[in-house]
Amino acid sequence: SRARAPTLLYCEAIERTADGGAAPVLNLDDEARRWAPVVAPTRHGHAFDVVDSFLNTGGRLDFEAARRNELLARVYEPQIWEEQEAAAKAASPYGANPGWRLASFLVKADDELRREQLASQFAEAVADVLDRHGVDAYLRPYGIICCGPRAGLVETLADAKSLDHVKQQLKSLDMGTDLGAYFDAVYGPYDENQQVGGAPNRKEASLNFARSLAGSSLLSYALDVKDRHNGNILLDRGGRLIHIDFGYMLGRSPGGLNFEDAPFKLPQDYVHVLGGVGSDAWVAFATAFAAGLHALALELHRLQTLLVLFFGDSNVGLEAATALGERFRGLGQDPRQTMAAATDMIRRSHDSDRAKQYDWYQWKTNGIVP
């Protein structure tokens, strides 16, 4: 991807809603801004050193705080998005205009972006269905602008980093590669008794993760998305998962092997982030996933129509719509039947051996940490 997207483009934009008012920010919503102080990196004057930290801090708590700050400084850029946007606004002759914002895009070439655009449009439709049915799941579609058959612009996601990048930084601090270790370091240990809605805490971060896991799992199942290694999954500052790179979906798989046979990705370290099977965050994930299956099945015709219209006269759209219907057969009827199907999908996806083997393959061939 880096070879096909060597250019990062920053643009000043004036956004308007249909009624002429200023539109909300695409890259960073108000809730994400609330999480900024929790994970804003604090760069020390020297590199982190375990022995030095023990000798020069007041104890274990100071040591953990120092390691947390160093981890965040390595995961996130020294300048977070709000600061970068504020600096650009101050320097711009147009910064005083209502609705001004900074947008950034990858300029991609020699890459099939039309399928990416389909995935983005499909994700927007899924998000709308979930919202209208009151399903507590989270999806974050991002903009794709095709400028030709194999070129275009891809909106970047501010302050979201790949799981591979996060795990690389965990390894650099001898903290292992379990994603739960990152959440423990940044947000603290999982605690069912924490209150949600005040100061951001680990339980809220885990609930954010649960809702995003439900949304991304629904999208992955509906589109039959493959190639789900940790380079194609991002984590934002509030603890939410965001899937990117949908080159392999609708029956296509790397090498044509269809190696990833689970309905969606649910490794054991995701369960650690949720606080374990049966925790509040686990229940939130499972409930949202089951409710989402039922909602999407009820409006399946809308999603199938989108696939058919996108591919036009080609049989590909009809075949994709038919396969989508088969995946959701019977899931829009008795909710108990839908719950049973969701439970079976979660069981088959949890710590899937084939998914672990695919992650191992990506690690050995491309250096992507599983």
N, C-alpha and C positions, 0 to 999 in steps of 0.2 A: 504493500500500500504506500509506503514512504517513497518508493521509486516512482510511483504513478501520481503522487501528490506532493511535488517538491515546493509548492508555493502556498503560503498562508496569506489570505487577502483580508485586510481590515477595511470596513466600510462605515461611513457615517450614514445613518438612516433616520428618516422622519416617519414614524408609524402613525396611521390613522385608523380609527374604527369606522364602521359603516355610517355612524351618525356624526363623524367628523372629529370626535374626541381623540385623545391620545390613546394608543393601544398599549396593552401590557407588554412587559419585556419578554422576549422569546427565550433568551438564554438563561436568565436567572430570575426566578419569581421571588415574591416577598418572603415565602417560607425559607427558601434557600439563603436569602440574605440574613435571616434570623440565626441560621446555623453558622454563619461566617466566623463569629468570634470563637466558636467552639473548636474549629479546626484551622484557624489562621496560624500559619507557621511562624515560629519565633526562632530566627537564626542566631545561633551562638557565635561568639567571636572566634571559636576554634572548633575543629571537628570533634564529634562525640567520641569519648573514650571511656570504656567501662571502669577501668581501675581509677582513672582520674576523677570520674563522677563519684565513686564511692569515697575517695579521699577528700573531696572538696565540697560535698553536699552534706546536709544535716541528717541524712538517714535514708531509709528505704523510700519514703514518700518523695523526697527531693530527687532521688535517683530515677524513680518512675516518671516524674514530671519532666526531668531532663531528657529521658529517652523518648517520651511522648513528643516533646517539642522537636527533637531531632528527627523522629520518624515523619512528622508532618512537614518539616522543612524539606525533607527528601521527596515526599510524595507530591506536594504542591509547589507551584512556582513561587519564587520569592515575592512576586507582586500578584495579589489575588485580583479577580476580575473587576470588582467594584473600584479598586484603586486605579486599574488600567483605564477603565471607562471614564472615571472622573478626570484623570489627567488629559485624556483625549478631548473630553468635553470642554475643559478649561482652555485648551489651546485652539479650539475650533471657532471660526467666526459664526458658525451655525448652532453652537451649543445652547444658546438661549431659547431656541425654538421649542415649543411644546411637542412632546413625543420624540425628542432626539434620543438616539441610542447608538451604541457601538455594536456592530455585528461583525462576525468573522467567519470566513469560509475557506475550506480547502479547495484548491483548484486542481481537479483530477482530470487526467487524460489516459487514453488507452485502457479504459475500464468501462464495463457495462453498467451504466448508471440507471438505465430505464427500469430494471428490476428493483433497484434501490428506491426509485421513485414510487413504484407500485407498493413496495413494502411500507413506505412512509404514508401513502394515502390509505392503505389498508389499516395501518396502526391508528390513524386519525379516526377512521370509521369505527374500529373496535373501541377506542377510548370514548367515543360519543355514545355507543350502545351501552357500555358499562356505566357511564355517568347517568344516562336517562333511566336505567333500571336500578340505580342506587347501589351498585356494586362498589365496595370499598377497595378498589384496585387502582394501581398507578401505572400509566404509560406516558412516555415522553417522546413523541414523534419529533423528528428534526427535519429541517428543510433540505430538499434536493431540487436543484435547478439543472435540467438537462440542456446543454448548449449544442448538442450534436449526438450522433449515434454512440460515441464512445468518449464523451467529454462533458464536463459540467462542474457545478459548484455544490459542495456539501457543507451545510452549516456545522460549525464546531460547537461543542457543548462546554461552556465555560465551567472551570473548576470541577470537571469530572475526569477521572483517570482510569485507565484499564486495570482490571484485576491483576494482570501480569505485572504491571508497573508497581502496584501496591505490594504485591508479594515479593518482587525483587527487592524493594526497600526493607521489608520485614527480614528477608534473608541477610541483608547487609548489616543488620543490627542483631543478628543471631537470635531472632524471635520466631524462627520456623517459617512456615508458609500457610498456616491455617488462618483463614480470614477472620475467625473469631478472635485471634490474637490482636488483629488490627482494631476491631471494635472494642476489645477490652482496654487497649492502650489509649484509644482516642476518647471513648465515651464512658469507660469504666465497666466493671462487671455487670452482668445482667441481673436485674433485681425486679421481681414481679411487683414489689410494693411501691416502686417509684410512680409518682403522679405524672401524667402526660398533660401538656398544655402550658406549663410554666417555663422554667429554664430548660433548654434542651438537655436530655439525658440519654443513657444507654437504652432504656426501655422504649423511648420514643424513636430512637434511631433504629432499633430492631423492628418496631412496628412499621416504620418507613420501609425498611428492607423487605418485610413480609408483604406489604401492599404492592411494592414494585416487583417482587418475585412472582406474585399472583398474576399481575398484568403481563409481565414478560413471558411467563409460562403459557398463558392463554394465547398470546400472539404466536409463540413458537409452535404450539400445538396446531393452531388454526392454519398457519402457513407452512407447516411441516419444515421448520427451519433447521438447517444442519450447520456444521462447522462452528459449533459453540465452544471454542476454546477461550482461554482467559484474555487473549488479545482482542477479542470481539465483544467483550462485556465490560462496561464501564461502571464505576461507583462514584456517585456524587457526594457532596459534602454533608448532606443530610442522611447518608446511608442508603440511598436508593440505587438499584441496579438499572442500567440502561443498555439494551442490546443494540449493536451496530453491525454493519456489513452483512447484508442479506443476499449475497451472491448465490448462495446455495439454499434453495427453498423450493416448494411445490414439486417435490420428487427428485430434485437435483441434489447430488451429494459429492463431496470431493472424491475424485477418482471413480465415481459411479459405483462405489462399494456399499453405500448406505450403512456405514459402520455404526453410526449413532442410532440405536434402535429404541431408546427411551422416548416417551412423549415429550419430555423437556428436561432441562438440566437441573439436578438437585443433588449436588455432592454433599458429603458429610459436613464440610465446614460451613455450608449454608445453614445447616441445622444448628451448629454451634452458635452462629450469629443470632438465630431465632430464640436461643435460650433452651434448646432441646425439644424433643417431641412432647407435646402436651402443654407447652408454655402458652402464655397469652398471645405471643407473636406467632407461634406455630398455628394456633387455632385461627388467628386472623388470616393467615395465609391460606389455610385449607378451606375456610369458609368462603373467602373471596374467590378462590379458584373454582369451587363448586358452583357458587352463585353466578360467576362469570360464564361458565360453560352453559348454564341454563339460559342466561340472557342472550348469549350469542346464538344459541340454537333457535331461540324464538325469532330472531331477526336474521336468520341465515340467508334468506333470499337477497337481502341488501348486500351482504358480503359476496355472495355468488355473482350477483349482477356486476359488481365492481370488477371482479376477475374477468368476466366475459367481455365487458366493454373495453377493458384495458388492452386485451389481446386482439380485439376486433374480429375480423373474419377468420382468424386462425383457429384451428381446433384446440390449440393449447389452452385457451381460456375456458372452453367448454369442459375439457378434461380436468382442469384444475378445479372448476366449480363442482364437478361431479365428485371428485375425490374429497373436497371439503365437505360436501353433503354426507359422504360415507363416514367421515371422522366424527360428525355430530349427529349421526342417526340415533334417534330415540332420546336425545339429551334435552329436548324441549317439552317433554311430557310430564311424567310423575317426578317431582323434585327428589323423592327418595331414590329413584333410579339414577338420577343425575349425581346425587351424593355418593352412591355406591360406585359409579363409574369414576368419579373424581378420586375417591379413596384408592381405587385400583391403579389409576394413573400415577398418583403420588407414590404408592408402594413400588411400582415398577421403575420409577425415575430415581428414587432415593438411593444414592450411592451406587448407581448402575455400573456394573463391571465394564460394559462396552464403552461407557462415557469415560471411565478412568483410563482405559486403554487408549482411547483417542487422545486424551490429555497427555498421556505418556509419550505417544507418538509425536505430538506437537512440541513437546519439551525436547525430545531427542533430535528432532529434525530442524526446529526453528527456534529453540531456546525459550519457548513460552512456558512459564512456570505453571504447573498444574495446581 
